[in-house]
Amino acid sequence: MANLITRYSHFHLGGFAMGLALLTGTAGAAHAQTFAPVANYSAGAGGQPAGMEVADMNGDGYPDVVVSDGESQVKLLTNRKDGTLAPAVAYFTGSNSYPGAVAVGDLNKDGYLDIVTAVDAGAGVLLARQDGTFASIVVHPMGASLGGVAVSDVNKDGYPDLVMGDVYNNTVNVSLNKKDGTFAPAVVYAIGSTSNSQGLAIGDMNGDGYPDLVISSHTTSTVGVLLNRQDGTFAPAAQYSTGSGSYPFDAAVGDVNNDGALDIVAFNHIAHTAGVLLNRRGGTFAPVVAYAAGDSGEPLSGTLSDLNGDGYLDIVTANGFTTTVGGVLLNHKDGTFAPLVPYLVSADVSFHHVAAGDMNKDGKPDLITTNINTSTISVLLNTTVVLAAQPGAQLSAPQVRLFPNPGARAQAVHFTVNQLPASVHTLDATLCDAVGQAVSSTTLPVVQGEVQANIPTVGLSSGLYLLRLTVHSTQQTSAGSALLPVQRLSVQ
């Protein structure tokens, strides 16, 4: 078991959770949070599913599940277009390769998502074939890492690059794409002599349009933020405390207070907390605010998702050593969080990874876990009744329409706003992805209380998006601004 702890405790934007049976309702929440009973799917005989990514791998508009089994394979479980999963198809990663974290991206720009997994020798790349299968693994040396792995276009040349955390050498390593799905030698960035770079998250933390790196440092109880120099290289890490003795195993990024800037949530294993560091809107962060997130052995990690449909990201924790607690902390709609509502877990003690994705395309994020001891994948479909989007201010009279919804990636989505007060002159429309990162933004004139415009969706990945609308009573200023209800958009 000690060997499993060493090899599987490092994942990108997610983490472990204990086997789930049912997530019960939330106390005092605006929306009752419920999930259907767990559905379990085999990850294959002898497998130990650990790292996981949820993404539409075959282009049919439904999220599929990619997992590493920790020994010598990555596996693809395809969505049957109803939230259920087809049998796992395995791809060999090499003898004693110990694949851990998993990420996906279109590395060679052929329109198909490829798979990247952290192996003992570096980053293992499996390029997608046009028939839905994957080519043999090609390992790109990036250090003996087994840390977090991510795919992101860090130098903004249109091609996704590779980023990996090197746990053993206390670094984060970046390899730029040669624009053909192969990669330049890794550039190594130190994050402290004893930092033990565990979890990796990527997002535009200072709003300059370039992806920055966030690394959780287990042994120093910090998160390190490496700002992009706007050329794919990175400034030295700025370290932020997650609390003395907190030992964060992972971190996630998302705009938890809806101010347009990405915040950090650290999953603190020893302190048993989720530590929230709010962005000061310049890429620096306020002191951590800790929320109880479990008991002995958790959380090892977690994820962020708007589970109850109020337009604000909630925290999902994931535990590793107990069968008692893992759960959800609902957002109070201001970046603070309600007490943890626990999962009811199985009696099978094993490591797990948790992710969120709209598996049955009903517009609500579902939960997916990996279960190592039972070699299964669990899916909990979200059955929350979402009555309406919640307003961010007291401007409730205007009518907002967004159609078609679900929208298609090949065409624009249209929205209209009418019955605005005569004093309103402009409207800001910002489309954000599931973690609150802006993907497009525009300012529109208001004419006789009405706005009509298109939201371009070409090139967007399938999934859930939020349209945030802000109106201004004085043109080109923020004076007298107010928020309209957040609109949820599903792109297929």
C-alpha positions as CSV (number, residue, x, y, z in Angstrom):
1,M,0.0,0.0,0.0
2,A,2.9,2.4,0.7
3,N,4.0,2.0,-2.9
4,L,0.5,2.9,-4.1
5,I,0.5,6.0,-2.0
6,T,3.8,7.1,-3.6
7,R,2.8,6.5,-7.1
8,Y,-0.9,7.6,-7.2
9,S,-1.0,10.7,-5.1
10,H,-0.2,13.2,-7.9
11,F,-3.0,14.3,-10.2
12,H,-4.0,17.2,-12.4
13,L,-7.1,19.2,-11.5
14,G,-8.8,16.5,-9.5
15,G,-8.0,13.7,-7.1
16,F,-9.0,10.7,-5.1
17,A,-12.4,9.9,-3.5
18,M,-13.7,6.9,-1.7
19,G,-16.2,4.5,-3.4
20,L,-19.6,6.3,-3.6
21,A,-23.1,5.0,-3.0
22,L,-25.2,8.1,-2.9
23,L,-24.8,11.8,-2.2
24,T,-27.6,13.1,-0.1
25,G,-29.3,16.5,0.0
26,T,-27.6,19.7,1.2
27,A,-28.7,21.5,4.3
28,G,-29.8,25.1,3.9
29,A,-29.0,25.2,0.2
30,A,-31.0,27.3,-2.3
31,H,-31.2,24.1,-4.5
32,A,-31.5,20.6,-3.1
33,Q,-28.5,18.7,-4.3
34,T,-29.2,15.0,-5.2
35,F,-27.6,12.3,-7.2
36,A,-29.0,9.0,-8.6
37,P,-27.7,5.8,-7.1
38,V,-24.2,4.9,-8.2
39,A,-23.6,3.0,-11.4
40,N,-20.4,0.9,-11.5
41,Y,-18.5,0.0,-14.7
42,S,-15.6,-2.5,-14.9
43,A,-12.2,-0.9,-15.8
44,G,-10.9,-4.3,-16.8
45,A,-9.5,-7.4,-15.1
46,G,-6.5,-6.7,-13.0
47,G,-6.6,-3.0,-13.5
48,Q,-6.2,-0.3,-10.9
49,P,-7.8,2.8,-12.3
50,A,-6.1,5.9,-10.8
51,G,-5.6,9.0,-13.0
52,M,-8.7,10.1,-14.9
53,E,-9.8,12.6,-17.5
54,V,-13.4,13.2,-18.7
55,A,-13.7,14.5,-22.3
56,D,-15.5,13.8,-25.6
57,M,-12.9,11.6,-27.2
58,N,-14.9,10.5,-30.3
59,G,-16.6,13.8,-31.2
60,D,-20.2,12.6,-30.6
61,G,-21.0,15.3,-28.1
62,Y,-20.9,13.1,-25.0
63,P,-18.1,12.9,-22.4
64,D,-16.1,9.7,-22.3
65,V,-13.8,8.5,-19.5
66,V,-10.0,8.0,-19.9
67,V,-8.2,6.3,-17.0
68,S,-4.7,5.0,-16.2
69,D,-4.6,1.7,-14.4
70,G,-1.3,2.4,-12.6
71,E,0.6,-0.6,-14.0
72,S,0.9,-0.7,-17.8
73,Q,-2.3,0.7,-19.5
74,V,-4.6,3.6,-20.2
75,K,-8.2,2.7,-20.9
76,L,-11.0,4.4,-22.7
77,L,-14.7,3.9,-21.6
78,T,-16.9,5.4,-24.3
79,N,-20.2,7.1,-23.4
80,R,-23.2,5.3,-24.9
81,K,-24.9,8.7,-25.4
82,D,-27.1,8.2,-22.3
83,G,-24.6,8.6,-19.4
84,T,-23.7,4.9,-19.3
85,L,-20.3,3.6,-20.4
86,A,-19.2,0.9,-22.9
87,P,-16.6,-1.7,-21.9
88,A,-13.1,-0.4,-21.4
89,V,-10.6,-0.6,-24.3
90,A,-7.0,-0.8,-23.1
91,Y,-3.8,0.6,-24.6
92,F,-0.4,-0.6,-23.4
93,T,1.9,2.0,-21.9
94,G,5.0,-0.1,-21.5
95,S,6.2,-2.7,-18.9
96,N,6.6,-1.2,-15.4
97,S,5.6,2.2,-16.8
98,Y,3.3,3.0,-13.8
99,P,1.0,5.5,-15.6
100,G,-0.5,8.1,-13.2
101,A,-2.0,11.4,-14.1
102,V,-3.9,11.7,-17.4
103,A,-4.6,14.7,-19.6
104,V,-6.1,15.1,-23.2
105,G,-5.7,17.6,-26.0
106,D,-5.4,17.8,-29.8
107,L,-1.6,17.8,-29.9
108,N,-1.2,17.5,-33.6
109,K,-4.2,19.7,-34.6
110,D,-5.9,17.0,-36.7
111,G,-9.3,17.5,-35.0
112,Y,-9.0,14.5,-32.6
113,L,-8.2,14.5,-28.9
114,D,-5.0,12.7,-28.0
115,I,-4.0,11.2,-24.6
116,V,-1.1,12.1,-22.4
117,T,-0.2,10.2,-19.2
118,A,2.6,10.5,-16.7
119,V,4.9,7.5,-16.7
120,D,8.2,6.8,-15.0
121,A,10.2,8.0,-17.9
122,G,8.2,11.2,-18.6
123,A,5.1,12.1,-20.6
124,G,3.6,9.2,-22.6
125,V,1.7,10.4,-25.7
126,L,-0.9,8.3,-27.5
127,L,-2.0,10.1,-30.7
128,A,-5.6,9.5,-31.8
129,R,-6.4,7.8,-35.1
130,Q,-9.3,8.9,-37.2
131,D,-11.1,5.5,-36.5
132,G,-11.4,6.3,-32.8
133,T,-8.4,4.2,-31.7
134,F,-5.0,5.3,-30.5
135,A,-1.5,4.8,-31.8
136,S,1.2,3.2,-29.7
137,I,2.6,5.3,-26.9
138,V,5.6,7.6,-27.5
139,V,7.4,8.7,-24.4
140,H,8.7,12.2,-24.2
141,P,11.4,12.6,-21.5
142,M,10.3,15.2,-18.9
143,G,12.0,13.9,-15.7
144,A,11.1,11.0,-13.4
145,S,8.0,12.8,-12.4
146,L,4.8,10.9,-11.8
147,G,3.4,14.2,-10.9
148,G,0.5,16.2,-12.3
149,V,0.3,16.4,-16.1
150,A,-1.6,19.0,-18.2
151,V,-2.0,20.0,-21.8
152,S,-2.1,23.8,-22.5
153,D,-1.0,26.2,-25.2
154,V,1.3,28.1,-23.0
155,N,3.0,30.2,-25.7
156,K,-0.2,30.9,-27.7
157,D,1.0,29.6,-31.0
158,G,-2.1,27.5,-31.5
159,Y,-0.6,24.2,-30.5
160,P,-1.0,22.5,-27.0
161,D,2.2,22.1,-25.0
162,L,3.0,19.7,-22.2
163,V,3.4,20.6,-18.5
164,M,4.4,18.1,-15.8
165,G,5.2,18.3,-12.1
166,D,8.4,16.4,-11.1
167,V,7.7,15.2,-7.6
168,Y,11.2,13.8,-7.0
169,N,13.1,16.9,-8.2
170,N,10.8,19.6,-6.9
171,T,10.3,21.2,-10.3
172,V,7.6,21.8,-12.9
173,N,8.7,21.0,-16.5
174,V,7.4,22.5,-19.7
175,S,7.8,21.1,-23.2
176,L,6.7,23.2,-26.2
177,N,4.9,21.6,-29.1
178,K,6.9,21.6,-32.4
179,K,3.5,22.1,-34.1
180,D,3.3,18.4,-35.1
181,G,2.5,16.6,-31.9
182,T,6.2,16.2,-31.0
183,F,7.9,18.3,-28.3
184,A,11.0,20.3,-27.7
185,P,13.2,19.4,-24.7
186,A,11.7,20.3,-21.4
187,V,12.5,23.6,-19.7
188,V,12.8,23.1,-15.9
189,Y,11.4,25.5,-13.3
190,A,12.4,25.1,-9.7
191,I,9.7,25.6,-7.1
192,G,11.7,25.1,-3.9
193,S,14.3,22.6,-2.7
194,T,11.8,20.6,-0.7
195,S,8.6,21.5,-2.4
196,N,7.6,18.0,-3.5
197,S,5.5,19.2,-6.5
198,Q,2.3,17.2,-6.1
199,G,-0.8,18.7,-7.9
200,L,-0.8,20.8,-11.0
201,A,-3.4,23.2,-12.2
202,I,-3.3,25.7,-15.1
203,G,-5.3,28.9,-15.7
204,D,-4.9,32.6,-16.6
205,M,-4.3,33.8,-13.1
206,N,-3.5,37.5,-13.8
207,G,-5.9,38.1,-16.7
208,D,-3.2,38.7,-19.4
209,G,-4.5,36.0,-21.7
210,Y,-1.7,33.6,-21.1
211,P,-1.9,30.3,-19.0
212,D,-0.1,30.4,-15.7
213,L,0.9,27.4,-13.6
214,V,-0.2,26.5,-10.1
215,I,1.6,23.8,-8.1
216,S,0.7,22.4,-4.7
217,S,3.7,21.7,-2.6
218,H,3.0,19.0,-0.1
219,T,6.0,19.2,2.2
220,T,6.1,23.0,2.4
221,S,2.3,23.5,2.8
222,T,2.2,26.1,0.0
223,V,0.9,26.6,-3.5
224,G,3.3,28.1,-6.0
225,V,2.1,30.4,-8.8
226,L,4.4,30.7,-11.8
227,L,3.2,33.6,-14.0
228,N,3.6,33.3,-17.8
229,R,6.0,35.9,-19.3
230,Q,3.7,35.9,-22.3
231,D,6.0,33.8,-24.3
232,G,5.6,30.3,-22.8
233,T,8.4,30.9,-20.2
234,F,7.6,31.4,-16.6
235,A,8.6,33.8,-13.8
236,P,9.9,32.3,-10.5
237,A,7.2,30.7,-8.3
238,A,5.4,33.0,-5.8
239,Q,4.6,30.9,-2.8
240,Y,1.3,31.2,-0.8
241,S,0.7,29.4,2.5
242,T,-2.1,26.9,2.6
243,G,-1.8,26.8,6.5
244,S,0.9,25.5,8.7
245,G,1.1,21.7,8.5
246,S,-1.7,21.5,6.0
247,Y,0.2,19.4,3.4
248,P,-1.8,20.1,0.2
249,F,-1.8,17.0,-2.1
250,D,-3.5,18.9,-5.0
251,A,-5.0,22.2,-6.1
252,A,-7.7,23.3,-8.5
253,V,-8.4,26.7,-10.0
254,G,-11.8,28.4,-10.7
255,D,-13.6,31.7,-10.2
256,V,-15.4,30.8,-7.0
257,N,-16.7,34.4,-6.2
258,N,-17.6,35.3,-9.8
259,D,-15.4,38.4,-10.0
260,G,-13.8,37.4,-13.3
261,A,-10.5,36.2,-11.7
262,L,-9.5,32.6,-11.1
263,D,-9.0,31.6,-7.5
264,I,-7.1,28.7,-6.0
265,V,-8.5,25.8,-3.9
266,A,-5.9,23.6,-2.2
267,F,-6.9,20.2,-0.9
268,N,-5.0,19.9,2.4
269,H,-4.4,16.2,3.3
270,I,-3.0,16.5,6.8
271,A,-5.2,19.5,7.9
272,H,-8.3,17.8,6.5
273,T,-9.4,21.1,4.8
274,A,-10.2,22.8,1.5
275,G,-8.1,26.0,1.5
276,V,-9.5,28.8,-0.6
277,L,-7.2,31.6,-1.8
278,L,-9.1,34.4,-3.5
279,N,-7.4,36.2,-6.4
280,R,-6.8,39.9,-5.7
281,R,-7.4,40.3,-9.5
282,G,-3.8,40.8,-10.4
283,G,-2.4,37.3,-10.0
284,T,-1.7,37.6,-6.3
285,F,-3.8,35.9,-3.7
286,A,-5.4,36.7,-0.3
287,P,-4.5,34.6,2.7
288,V,-6.0,31.1,2.7
289,V,-9.5,30.5,4.3
290,A,-9.8,26.9,5.4
291,Y,-13.0,24.9,5.4
292,A,-13.3,21.5,7.1
293,A,-13.3,18.8,4.4
294,G,-13.0,15.5,6.1
295,D,-11.3,13.5,8.7
296,S,-8.1,11.3,8.9
297,G,-6.6,10.7,5.5
298,E,-8.5,13.3,3.4
299,P,-8.8,15.2,1.3
300,L,-6.1,14.0,-1.0
301,S,-7.7,16.0,-3.8
302,G,-11.0,17.2,-5.4
303,T,-12.5,19.2,-8.1
304,L,-14.7,22.3,-8.7
305,S,-18.1,22.3,-10.4
306,D,-21.5,24.1,-10.2
307,L,-23.4,21.2,-8.9
308,N,-26.7,22.9,-7.8
309,G,-27.1,25.2,-10.8
310,D,-26.8,28.6,-9.0
311,G,-24.0,29.9,-11.2
312,Y,-21.3,29.5,-8.6
313,L,-18.6,26.8,-8.3
314,D,-18.9,24.3,-5.5
315,I,-16.0,22.3,-4.0
316,V,-16.0,18.5,-4.3
317,T,-13.5,16.8,-1.9
318,A,-12.0,13.4,-2.3
319,N,-10.6,11.2,0.5
320,G,-8.1,8.4,0.4
321,F,-7.7,6.5,3.7
322,T,-11.1,6.3,5.3
323,T,-14.6,5.2,4.4
324,T,-16.3,7.9,6.4
325,V,-16.2,11.2,4.6
326,G,-15.7,12.8,1.2
327,G,-18.3,15.4,0.0
328,V,-19.5,18.7,-1.3
329,L,-19.1,22.2,0.1
330,L,-21.8,24.4,-1.6
331,N,-20.9,27.9,-2.5
332,H,-22.7,30.7,-0.5
333,K,-22.6,32.7,-3.8
334,D,-19.9,34.9,-2.6
335,G,-16.8,32.6,-2.6
336,T,-17.4,31.3,0.9
337,F,-18.7,27.8,1.5
338,A,-21.3,25.9,3.5
339,P,-20.2,23.0,5.8
340,L,-19.3,19.8,4.0
341,V,-22.1,17.4,3.1
342,P,-20.6,13.9,3.2
343,Y,-20.8,11.2,0.7
344,L,-22.0,7.8,1.9
345,V,-19.2,5.6,0.9
346,S,-18.7,1.9,0.4
347,A,-16.9,-0.4,2.8
348,D,-14.2,-0.9,0.2
349,V,-11.2,1.2,1.3
350,S,-9.3,2.3,-1.8
351,F,-7.9,5.3,-3.6
352,H,-10.0,7.2,-6.0
353,H,-10.0,10.1,-8.4
354,V,-13.1,12.3,-8.8
355,A,-14.2,14.4,-11.8
356,A,-17.3,16.2,-13.0
357,G,-18.9,16.0,-16.4
358,D,-22.3,16.2,-18.0
359,M,-22.5,12.5,-18.8
360,N,-26.2,12.4,-20.0
361,K,-26.3,15.9,-21.5
362,D,-29.1,17.2,-19.3
363,G,-27.2,20.4,-18.5
364,K,-26.1,19.3,-15.1
365,P,-22.6,18.1,-14.0
366,D,-22.4,14.5,-12.9
367,L,-19.7,12.9,-10.7
368,I,-17.3,10.2,-11.9
369,T,-14.9,8.3,-9.7
370,T,-12.1,5.7,-10.1
371,N,-12.1,2.8,-7.7
372,I,-8.7,1.1,-7.4
373,N,-9.5,-1.9,-5.2
374,T,-12.5,-2.9,-7.2
375,S,-11.1,-1.9,-10.6
376,T,-14.3,0.0,-11.4
377,I,-15.5,3.4,-12.6
378,S,-18.5,4.9,-10.8
379,V,-20.9,7.4,-12.3
380,L,-23.4,9.4,-10.2
381,L,-25.9,11.2,-12.4
382,N,-27.0,14.6,-11.0
383,T,-30.7,14.7,-10.3
384,T,-30.8,18.2,-8.8
385,V,-33.9,20.2,-9.8
386,V,-32.6,23.5,-11.2
387,L,-35.5,25.9,-11.1
388,A,-33.8,29.0,-12.5
389,A,-30.5,30.8,-12.7
390,Q,-29.8,33.0,-9.8
391,P,-29.5,36.8,-10.2
392,G,-26.2,38.4,-9.0
393,A,-27.9,41.7,-8.2
394,Q,-31.4,43.2,-7.8
395,L,-32.1,43.6,-11.5
396,S,-34.8,41.0,-12.0
397,A,-37.3,42.5,-14.5
398,P,-35.3,42.1,-17.8
399,Q,-36.0,39.0,-19.8
400,V,-33.1,36.9,-21.1
401,R,-33.3,34.2,-23.9
402,L,-30.5,32.0,-25.0
403,F,-31.1,29.7,-28.0
404,P,-30.6,27.1,-29.3
405,N,-29.7,25.5,-26.0
406,P,-28.0,23.0,-26.2
407,G,-26.0,24.7,-28.9
408,A,-23.8,23.2,-31.6
409,R,-20.1,23.8,-32.0
410,A,-20.6,24.4,-35.7
411,Q,-22.9,27.4,-35.3
412,A,-23.5,30.5,-33.1
413,V,-25.9,30.6,-30.2
414,H,-28.2,33.6,-30.2
415,F,-29.2,35.6,-27.1
416,T,-31.6,38.4,-26.5
417,V,-32.2,40.7,-23.5
418,N,-35.2,43.0,-23.3
419,Q,-37.2,45.1,-20.9
420,L,-34.0,46.7,-19.6
421,P,-34.5,50.1,-17.8
422,A,-34.1,53.2,-19.9
423,S,-31.0,54.2,-17.9
424,V,-29.0,51.2,-19.2
425,H,-26.7,52.0,-22.0
426,T,-24.3,49.0,-22.4
427,L,-24.2,45.3,-21.6
428,D,-21.1,43.2,-21.1
429,A,-21.5,39.5,-22.2
430,T,-18.8,37.1,-21.0
431,L,-18.9,33.4,-21.8
432,C,-17.0,31.3,-19.2
433,D,-16.1,27.7,-19.1
434,A,-17.0,25.3,-16.3
435,V,-14.3,26.6,-14.0
436,G,-15.1,30.3,-14.6
437,Q,-12.3,31.0,-17.1
438,A,-13.5,33.6,-19.7
439,V,-13.5,32.2,-23.3
440,S,-15.0,35.2,-25.0
441,S,-16.2,38.7,-24.0
442,T,-17.9,41.6,-25.7
443,T,-19.5,44.9,-24.8
444,L,-22.8,45.7,-26.6
445,P,-24.9,48.8,-26.9
446,V,-28.4,48.7,-25.5
447,V,-31.1,50.2,-27.8
448,Q,-34.5,51.0,-26.4
449,G,-34.0,48.5,-23.6
450,E,-33.0,45.6,-25.8
451,V,-29.9,43.7,-26.9
452,Q,-29.5,41.0,-29.5
453,A,-26.3,39.3,-30.3
454,N,-24.6,36.0,-31.3
455,I,-22.2,34.0,-29.1
456,P,-19.6,32.2,-31.3
457,T,-19.2,28.6,-30.3
458,V,-17.0,27.3,-33.2
459,G,-13.9,25.8,-31.7
460,L,-15.3,25.3,-28.2
461,S,-15.1,22.0,-26.5
462,S,-18.3,20.2,-25.7
463,G,-19.5,20.9,-22.2
464,L,-21.2,23.3,-19.9
465,Y,-20.6,27.1,-20.1
466,L,-21.9,30.1,-18.2
467,L,-23.0,33.4,-19.8
468,R,-22.5,36.3,-17.4
469,L,-24.3,39.5,-18.3
470,T,-23.5,42.9,-16.7
471,V,-25.4,46.1,-17.6
472,H,-24.1,49.6,-17.0
473,S,-26.1,52.8,-16.6
474,T,-23.3,55.0,-17.9
475,Q,-21.7,54.1,-21.2
476,Q,-18.1,52.7,-21.1
477,T,-18.0,52.9,-17.3
478,S,-19.0,50.5,-14.5
479,A,-21.1,53.1,-12.7
480,G,-24.5,51.8,-11.8
481,S,-23.6,48.3,-13.0
482,A,-25.7,45.2,-12.1
483,L,-25.8,41.5,-12.9
484,L,-28.5,39.7,-14.8
485,P,-29.2,36.1,-14.0
486,V,-26.4,33.8,-15.0
487,Q,-27.3,31.7,-18.1
488,R,-26.2,28.1,-18.5
489,L,-25.3,27.0,-22.0
490,S,-24.6,23.4,-23.0
491,V,-22.4,23.0,-26.1
492,Q,-22.5,19.7,-28.0
